[in-house]
């Protein structure tokens, strides 16, 4: 990813949270629990198109739970999962269809992206949280990609943040251009859900 601006006051917090997440001795167990939380939360949801992310730097991998979700609805309607494709020129994200085994290539930041699959607009966007705070505030890596994607998608998708509980920052407040998430899920369950 693009390194965050070193003058950003949150840079030290980001560095500390990445190191702490990667050093979690029970990260695998936490990931298994968060898979269960995400799968249970998705059960019965009406959306048929979810944009997600390819996990990096010790992030939780949502793709197994999302694949299970995509396996079908009782009414037979197709469910789609999309992964982001970064447009370096506009610093924006588009979402392209992903499925296990689909061909990938590296994007502008050396993160795998689906190759030659159709683009679509997600109804729900599942985003990684380095940290999270009260009221659904999210701390990402500082590049602003997901914030710009959230602002650009119309109609606005439901915004779901995924994090481990050790990323809770009680004093975190939203930046000027940041919108709170609608839901924050951790391995301990729903940490925030807008009314």
KAQUIBEL-V781105 format. One line per field, one symbol per residue. phi: phi as a letter, one per 20 degrees, with the letter a starting at -180 (. if undefined). psi: psi as a letter, one per 40 degrees, with the letter a starting at -180 (. if undefined). burial: b if it has 16 or more other C-alpha atoms within 10 Angstrom, else e. A space follows every 50 residues. Layout:
BEGIN
phi = ???
psi = ???
burial = ???
END
This chain:
BEGIN
phi = .fffffeffegffggfffffffegfdgfffffffgfffffffgnfefcbc ecbefclmffeefffffgfffpdgenffdddcdfceeffelddcddgcbg nffcbeefdmdgcfdldfebefeccecfdfbbcgmnfdddeoemffffff fefcfgffddddbegfefcfefcffgdddffebcdcfeoeebbff
psi = ihiiheeheeddddddddddddehdfddddddddddddddddheieiehh haihhifeihhedddddddeeiideehhhihiiihhhddefiiihihiih eihiiiaeffhhiihfiiiihidihhiihdiiaieehhhaeededddddd ddhhihihhhhhiideehgdehiiidehhiidihhaeeahdhhi.
burial = eeebeeeeebbeebeebbeebeeeeebeebbebbbebbbeeeeeeeebbb bbbbeeeebbbbbebbbebbeeeeeeeebbbbbbbbeeeeebbbbbbbbe eeeeeebeeebbbbbebebbbbbbbbbbbbbbbbbbbbbbbbebbbbbbb eeeeeebbbbbbbbbebbbeebbbeeebbbbbbbbbbebebbeee
END
